[in-house]
Amino acid sequence: MLSYHCGPLPCTKVQYRKPPAGNPPRTPKVRINEADRQMAHRLRRDYIQVDPETTPGCIGLIRRTASFLCIIVTALVTKAFLRFFAHTKVFGAAHLTDLLHDRETCPRPLLTVANHISAVDDPLLWGFVPLHYSLNRQSVRWCIAAKDILFTNPISTALLSLCQTIPVVRGGGVRQPFIDNAIDRLNHNKWVHIFPEGKVYQTSCMGYFRWGVARLVMEARTTPLVVPIWHAGMDKVLPLNRRVPLPVPGQQITIAVGEPLDFAPLLRQAAEEGWSTADTRARIARVIKNAIDLLGKQHITGLAPIPAAA
């Protein structure tokens, strides 16, 4: 059963404070080798930069058909699961659907950000989005996902790319070519989704937010609107220790969508006051994490979100 709660979410004014002293937790550095660079270039050429809608001949027809089928089948399956095989509650859905509607007439890059608690977060997270948005590839999200887990062979790479998924090398740093591909999507006013924790955390607390999300905000030609999303229950749908990786039906799923965040004023303040790049990235990541944490405190019971940073 899928239920929507249309009441407005409480609005909390965000305070931009200097992050506390100390370095963020270090991730083991992964070297971006030549094979990774070639893969990023190939995906950008074949699936990302080249729009199948404008590709002539048989190649364009095959890509349009394959991409449409992958996207629509995925959308139908996720909607069916949330409606018939889970007890789903959605709060603040209009904060996202209204933006999707407005983008049809006034395009602007959109960045959605969510906590990561299960391998099925994407695509199940979008089961509440009206189906007609899946009929138009221009309205479908581009999701950033782990290359070492999902893009492991040519078949999965092609299928995920047709479903508008962008690989990223975890630990490869914010200056990797795969992040460049995501920025390219934002520069074309697309919708990009990212899980800034970088891995699944099936605990009561979110993990550290990597700075790649801040680079997406800072380096897009037009500052994207950022929509924070908190969800719970998908860790029960597909637990990490489950031997057979199949979803468990009948679970309670809660999805809370927050009000859009506009970082254009913060970026202007950073330029005027001469903030360092690292300081700006830290502030952006902190604001987004606090917004998701606030959604958890408002709508999720039985969990203990981490306290907001001072």
C-alpha positions, 0 to 999 in steps of 0.5 A: 500500500502506497500512501501520500502525506501532502502536508507541508514539512516544517521549514527550518532556516539553515545557518552557515557556520564554519566547520569544526577543526580537524580533517574528515575521515580518510578514504583509501585512495584509489588511483584512476588508471587509464582503463578508468579514463577510457571507460569514462570517455566511452560512456560519455561518448556513447550514452551520456554526451550523445543524446539518443533522441538526436542520434540518426539511423539504426544506432539512434533507433536501437538506443532510444528503444532500449533506453525507453524499455529499460527505464519504463520496465524499471519504473513499473516494477518499482511502483508495483513493489511500493504499492503492492508488496510494501507498506509505503508512506511518502511525505512531501512528495510535492517538493520533488514532483512540483520541481519536475513539473516546473522543469518542463517549461523552465529547465534548471539542473536538479540534484537529489541527495539521499541517505544510503541504506540498501542496494535497492535504494535506487530505483525503489526510491523513485516508485512514488514519482508519477509514471508519466515522467518515466515516459520522457527520458529528459525527466528521468534521473541520472544516478551515480553508482559504484563502478566496482560493484555494478559496472563489472562487465560489458552487459551490466555496464550497457544496461545500467547506462541505458537506465541512466546510471553513471559509474564512480570510482569510490576513493578516486577523489572528487576530480575523477572523470566520472564526476565530470560526466555527472557535472556534464548532465547538470550543465545540460539541465538534467536531474542527477541523484547521488548518495554522498555517503559512498556506501551502504550504512545499515545503522542508526546513523548516516556516514560521512558525506563525501565532497563529491556532492559539493563539487556537483553544486559548485562547478555546474554552470547553473547552480542546481536546486538540491532536494534532500531525501530521507528514507527508512525501511529499505534496509529491511527489504534487502539486508546486507547479510541476506544470502539470496539477494532478493527483496523481502516483501511486506516491509514498512518503507518511509520516504520524506522529501524536503524543501529544495535548497538553493546554494547560489547565495552561499556560493556568492558569499564564498566568492565575496569573502574568499573562502577556500575551495575545501571550506566551501565544499565542507559547508555545502556537504554539512548543510545537505547532511543537516537537512537530511538529518532534520527530515529523519528527526521529523518523520522517522521513528525508532531511529537515532539520527546523528546530532546536527553539527554546531 
